[in-house]
Amino acid sequence: MGELTVQVKYEADLAKLPFGNILHKGLDHTRRGHTGIYVNYETNDWNYRSFLVWLQDHIPEYALTYSELAALNPRNMASLNIKAARLVHDRDKKIVKKGEIGELVLHGLIRDVYGTEPLITKVFYKSHPTENVKGFDCVHVIFNDETQEIDSLWFGEAKFWTKTDGAINSAFKSVKGFLEAKKMQKEFLTVRNHLDDKNPAKQQAEKLLSEYTSLDEIKAKLCVPVMIAYESEVTGKHSKVDEAFLEAIEAELQTNIDAFLNKFKLDEDLDVDIHVFFLPLHDKDKTVEMFKEHIDSLQGSKAIY
């Protein structure tokens, strides 16, 4: 008898990520998947520059509407990039109390790895650019252009923390709370109210998230990606990606993945697809501060704006 072939539900393309990856397991019949992501080193330090460039590349799609992106051209490119940066972070406010950097990382990971597309921009959930984003941290879809159907719906949760145990517990509370019927219906209503008229997935999204659609049908297409970035004990002890680093970071990531899977067991309260990304950082506070400085610079001269 030949080996049993396990059908993976979502096709991943890890080659699109500019970072290393290990311990990847695609979502299959177990309904749980995981990926460990690691950033390399530059001049004996964690590669902050490469990480920030990757974040910058994803800001427009994360912050701008479908209509704005469709209208992007050489004449309005600068102003729209400035608008996107401002929506992510107001440079006159502290960013340490905000979750945009984690949400941006989550957006970039599922966009690059699974080819998802934003259904709405989460900044639309803000009544003012200085308020925290409400609800889930991203709303993406995989839209089939040939069938004009939504193959899967992605509602994600991001945690940019120092310790993994607290991040896992917080993510569990958020995801479990969202899966309560009343909260799901409220979130779907909010999404429907913010769909862009020019988004080709709008009609199917309205149909899928309609009050007349059974939550069972929606949950059958729902995937919850969880991104946990944390301050790693391993990254600070190394200065290059070699066998010693890979062995140590794999052991650390495996421990974190095991803890996550033990918490997010498949049961009637968590009967959806869940994929976790773990991203070990070197220094969380330094990463946040460098991100703040970088995104401040993208907002143009204060003399003009």
Secondary structure, DSSP 4 states (H G I P E B T S, - for coil): -PPPPPPPSS---GGG-SSEEEEEE---TT-EEEEEEE--EETTEE-HHHHHHHHHHHHHHHHS-HHHHHT--TTTHHHHHHHHHHHH--TTS-STT--HHHHHHHHHHHHHHH--EESS-GGGG-SSTTSPPPS-SEEEEEEETTTTEEEEEEEEEEEE-S-HHHHHHHHHHHHHHHTSHHHHHHHHHHHHHT--TT-TTHHHHHHHTSTTS-HHHHHHTEEEEEEEEEE-TTGGG-SS-SHHHHHHHHHHHHHHHHHHHHHS--STTS-SEEEEEEEEES-HHHHHHHHHHHHHHTT--TTT-
